[in-house]
Amino acid sequence: MTSGAINDVCIIGAGSSGIAAAKTFHQAGISFDCFEKGSGVGGNWRYGNDNGMSSAYRSLHINTNRNVMAYSDYPMPAHYPMFPHHSQIIHYFDNYVDHFGFRDKIQFSTTVERVHRTDSGAYQITTDTGITRTYTHLVVANGHHWNPRYPAPAFPGVFAGETLHSHHYKLPEQIRNKKLLIVGIGNSAVDIACEAARQYGDVVTISTRSGAYIMPNWLLSMPFDSLVNPLISRLPLTVQRGLLGLSLWLARGRQEDYGVPTPKRPLLTEHPTISQDLLYLAGRGLIKFKPNISRFDDRDVIFDDGTRDRFDMIVYATGYKVSFPFFDDNFFNVEQTNDLQLYQRVVHPDYPGLYFLGLIQPLGAIMPLAEKQSMWLAKLIRGECHLPEKTQMIRSIQASAAQNNRRYTPSFRHTMEVDFYPYRQSIEREMRRR
């Protein structure tokens, strides 16, 4: 089905960011099409999603609390636990779509295979169902936790046991009766390690180059992420670090006393690893830690400290590539760096009308920020606010990148890092730009 007319807006993806955009545009009276590869909404949060891209595993719960994660005008049900299961999150997303009445605007089981920028600057999309349409505005909301990244370069030698990326971990049966090495100490790595230790009582080993600060889900009987607020976020970073360090020490002492290595870098220089269980399982000897891998020798793994151990399986919890398979490589490709330079993490300065939603890694939940981004885009599309000149956008992008480089440990996972409240306030300021 080919259309010669130029349509208003195309949204790629109906995950948590895509449905926020669809709802916002629907209420603003903006004509749009939303294409979703799977047969349902929710993206990464739909366990067993038939779009083949979900990283959810059977036991997954959110690690941001329900009040922080919810959209602004549709709170999560009060009977939900503070940290809901993925099945409850999907139920929430489905109800959100039906409550605001825009499910019929989403074309399910439809993959956008190619995006071509026309000579006039419009965006022509082609789907696997034979649709070809052209749009003035393109909103990319295809997520950034679906294309697994492995260590590059690969560790020397050959490991003769089984390997698995955390993206493909779904059930604890996959790791039953296996001596397990997990590479990485982010949230997925720690979740899998804790599940393996609880389920089977076997010692699990985590290999980490530099460790991580482990934050609890609960602190002083409150959800940890609810302690962050606009007032705290305005304090100098050194004061924030001091308050957080003192709170963690009072709540549980020093994490190295549990056998969990403490990084040499300061607090708040990396995305937090959140776990209520890791310290206690490590303290019971069920999870132990090794430095980075030096090389493989059959089923033996030799570590940087010269020690070696024998394993049945390695789980790589080494993150994801930022990927846009529908763009031609000569358009742009950032898989090698994960560093897409966008104004306010949304607007590409070289391509008017091209926007990215949810391409952020906040200290907090993505959903309310993607909702705020969508509100900004609705105003831009309707002409109710305006972007600055391209040169000003580029200066802002460079300043933001320099600030992140000063604060965060250089890595793929920190190229999209934002602080929740300061970032939200910056989008609100953009909405007032005339």
N, C-alpha and C positions, 0 to 999 in steps of 0.2 A: 504494500500500500504506500504509494508515493504522493506526497503533498507538495505542490509548488508554492503554496503560501508560506509566509514567514510567521511563525507562531511566537507567542510571548516567551514562555519559560519552559525549560526541560529540567527535571530533577532526576538524577541518576542515583537510585537506591532508596529503599523504604525501610532503612534501619532507624535507630533512635534519632538520628539527625535528619534524615530524609522526611520522616513523618512530621517532625517539628516544622520543617519548611513547608510541607504540603498543607498542614493545618493553618499556618500563618498566612500563606498566600490565598487559601480558600476563604478565610475570613476577610482578607483585604480586597477581595474581588479581582485577584490577579489570575488570568487564564494560564494554566500550566498542565503539563503531562508529567507523570511520575512513572518511571519504568523500574521494576523490581525483578531481579533474576529469579528469586524464589517464589513460592506460592503463598507466602505469608509475610507480614511485617515483622520487624524486630531485629533483622540482621544477625549480628554476632550473638545476641541474647537468645536466639531460637535454637535450642538444643536439637541437633539432627537436622538442621535447616537444609531443605532440598536444593538450596542454591550452592551447596558444597563449600561454603566459605566460613561457616561458624567455628569458632574456637571453644565453644561452651562444652563442658564436661558434665556428667550426670549430677555430681554433687555440688555444682557451682552455686555460690551465693555472692551477692554483690558485696564489695568491701567499702562502699560509701553508703551512708545510711539513707533510709527511704525518704526522709524529709529533704535532705540535701539533693538527692538525685531527681526528685519529681519535677515535672514541668510546673510553671508558675501558676497556671489556672486550672490544674487538675491534680490535686494531691493524691498520693498513694493511699489506699485504704488504711484506716487506723488499726484494723485487725491484723495487718501484715506484721511480721517480726521486723525489728529495726534493720536487719540486714537480710532481705528476702532471698528466697530461692529463685533460680532462673525461670522456673515455671510460673511463679507469681509475677515476675517482671514482664513476661510475654503476655500474660493475662491483662496486665495493666496497659501495655501498649495496644493490644487489640481493643480494649475498652475505650482508650483515648481516641483511636481512629473512629470508632463507631459513635462515640459521644458527640464528636464534632462533625460527623457526617461527611467524610470525604473519601471513604473506601472506594467509591466508584471512580475516583480520579486516579487511582493507582492501577497500572497495567501489570499484573502479576505474570510470572513465568515468562518474562520478556527480558532478554539480555541486550544491552547496548553493546554492539560489537565494534563500532567505529564512530569516532567523532572527527569530522572534517571541517576546518574553518574555511569558509568561502571567501571569494575575493572581496565581497562587501563587508566582511567582518562578522557575519552570522555563523551559527554553529549547526552543521548538518549532521544528524545522527542516523545511524543505520542499525536496526535490531535483527536478531536471529529469526524473528517472525515475519520479516519482509517489510517492516515499516521504514520509510525514509522520510524524515521531516526536518525542517530548518527552523531554528529558534534565534531570537535576539539575545536571550540570556540562557546560560547553561550553569546549573548548580550541581556540583559534583559532591555526592554524599555516599561514596562507596566504601567508606571505612578504611581503617589502617591496621587492623589486627587479623589479617587473613592470609597474607603471603609470607610463609616462614622464612626467617633469616637464619643461616648457619654461620659458624665462625669462618671468617675469611681473612687470611688464608687458612685452609684446613690444618688441623694439627698433624704433625709428621707421623708417619707410620700408618698401619692399618689395624682397625679394631675388628676383631673376628666375631664379636657378639652382636646382639641386636641393637639397632638405633631407632629413635623415635623423636620427632619434634613435639613439643608440648601442644602445638596446634592440633595434633592428631590424637592426643590423649583424651579418651572419653570415659573409660570404665576402669576401676581398680583391677579388674581381672586381667587387663593387659600387662600388668607388672607383677602379678602373683608369682611367688616362688622364684623371683629373680633378684639377684644381688644388684642393686640399683645405684648408678651414679647420675646425678643431675647436674648439668652444666648451667650455671646462672643462679642468681639469688634475687630475682624479681618476684612479683606476686604469683605468677603461674608456677615457677620453680618451687616456691615455698609451699603453695597449696598441694602440689603433687607429692612433695616430700612428706608433708604432714599426713596426707591421706594414706600413703604407703606405710608409714610408721604405725598409724592407728589401726589400719585394717589387718596388717599381717605381723606386726611386732618385730619386723626385721630392721636391722640397722641400715639406714639410708645415708649415702654420702653426697654432700653438695660441694661442687668445685666452684670456687669464686676467685676472681683475680684480686679483688680489693674489698670484699665484704659489703655490707649494707647496714644502715640503721633500721632496726625492726621496730615498727610502730604498732601498737595494739589497736584492735577494733574499739575497745572500750578504755577510757582513761578517767579516773575519778568518778566512776559510775555513769559517765556520759559517753555517747559515741565520739570517738576521737576526732573525726572530721568536723563535728559541730562546734568544737572548741575554737576553730578558726573563724574569725568574723571580720567585718570591715575595719573595726578599731584595731585589732591585732595586726592586720595586714598593713596598716599604715605605720607601724612601729619600725624603727631601724632594724635591719636584718640581724645585727649582732644581738639586739634585745630579744628578737623573736627566737634566736638560737638559744639564748640563755634561759628563757622561759620554758621552751620545749625540753631542753636538756634537764632542767630541774624537775619538771613534771614527770619525765620518764624515769629519772633516778628515784624519785619518791614512790612511784607506782610499782617499780619492779627491780630497782637497783641497776647494776652494770650488766649489760648483756654478755660481756665476756665471762662473767661468773657462771653463766649457763653453758659455756663452751662455744658461744657464737662470736666470731671475730668482729671487732669494732673497727670501722674504717678509720684511716688516719686523717681523712679530709673532714671538714666541719659539717655539722648538721645543715640540712636544707640546701645542699649542693647537688642533690640528686632526687629523682622521683622516689617517693617513699615505698618501702616494702611493708605491707600491712599483714600482720598475723597475730592472732590471739594465742596460738598454740605452739609456735616454733620454739620459743625459749624453753618452755616446759618439757617438750619432747626431747630437745637437745640436752636439757638438764638430766633427763632420765637415760641418756646414752643412746637413744633411738635415732638421732640424727647427728652426724658428725661432719666436719668440714675439712676440706683440703684446698690448697692453693690452685692456681691455674694448671692446666694440663701441659706437660712438656712434650710427650709423644705417646704413641700406642705401640704395643708389642703383643700381637695376638689378642688375648683377652685381658692382658695386663695394661694398666694405665700408669705411666710414670708422671709424677707431678713435679712442679718447679722446685720443691724442697728436696728432691731426690728420692722420696718414698715412692713405693709402688703398691698397687693392690689389684686384685682380679675381680672383674665384674661380668655379669651376664647381659646387662642392658645399659645403654646410655640414653638419657632423655635430654635433648637440647632445648633448654628454655631460654633461647638466645634472641628472642624478639622477632620483629617483622619488618618487611620492606614496605615502604610507601609505594603503592603501585596503581597505575591507571592503564589497564590493558587495552582500553578503547582508544587511547591516544597513540598516534604514530610516534616512533622513537625520535623522528626529526622534529616533532612538535615540542615535547620535552619528556625526559625520563629522569627520575630522581632516586631510583632504586638503590644506587650505589652509595648515596649519601643521606637519604631521608630528609634532605634539606631543601624544601620547596619555599622559595622566598616570596612571601605574600604580605600584602599590606593588611595589618591587623589580623594576620593568619587566615584571611578570607579572600582578598581581592588580588588577582594577578595584574601587576601594573602594565604588562605588555599586551594583554588581551582583554580589551573592554568587554564587559558582559560575562566574563568567566569568573565563577566564584567557587570556593571550596568550603564545605560545612563540616564541623567536627574534627578538623585536621589539627587537633591540639591535644596536649597531654597535661591537663590541669592538676594542681594540687587540690583535688575536689572532683566533682562529677562533671562529665562532658555534657549531659543532656540539657541542663538549664542554660549553659553557655551556647550550645547549638541553637536553642530556642531564641536567645538574644541575638545571635548572628542572623537568624532568619528574619527577625523583626527589622533589623537594620537593612537587610536586602530588600524587604518589602518596601521600605521607605525610599531606597535608592531606585528601585524599578518604577515606583509611582512618581518619582521626581520630587519627593517631599524632603529629601536631603541630598547632598552631593559629595562626591569624592574630591580630595585635593588634587592639585596638578601632579602629573606623573613624577616630576623631579622631587616633589615633596614626599610622595609615597615612597620613593626609592630611599631617600634620606631616612625616613622613619623605619623602613625595613632594616637598613644597615645599623641604625642605632639600637634597634631591638635585638638584632643578632649579636652585636658587640656586648650588650648587657647580659644576654644569656651565656655567652662565652666566658664572661668574667665570673658569673655565679656558679654555673653548673659544670660538672665533670664532663669533658668532651666524650661523647658517645652518640650512637645512632638514636638512643631512646630519649635524648634531651634536646633534639633539634626543634621539637614542637612544644616544649615546656612553657606553661604559663601559670601565674598565680591567679587563683579563681577570682577574688574580689577586684584587684586592680585591673585584670583583663576585662571583667564585666563592666566596670566603670569606663574603660576606654571605649568600648562599643557603644555605651550610652552617650558618651560625648560625640561619637561619630553620628549618631542619630539626630543630634542637634545641629550638625554642620549644614549651613544653608549656602 
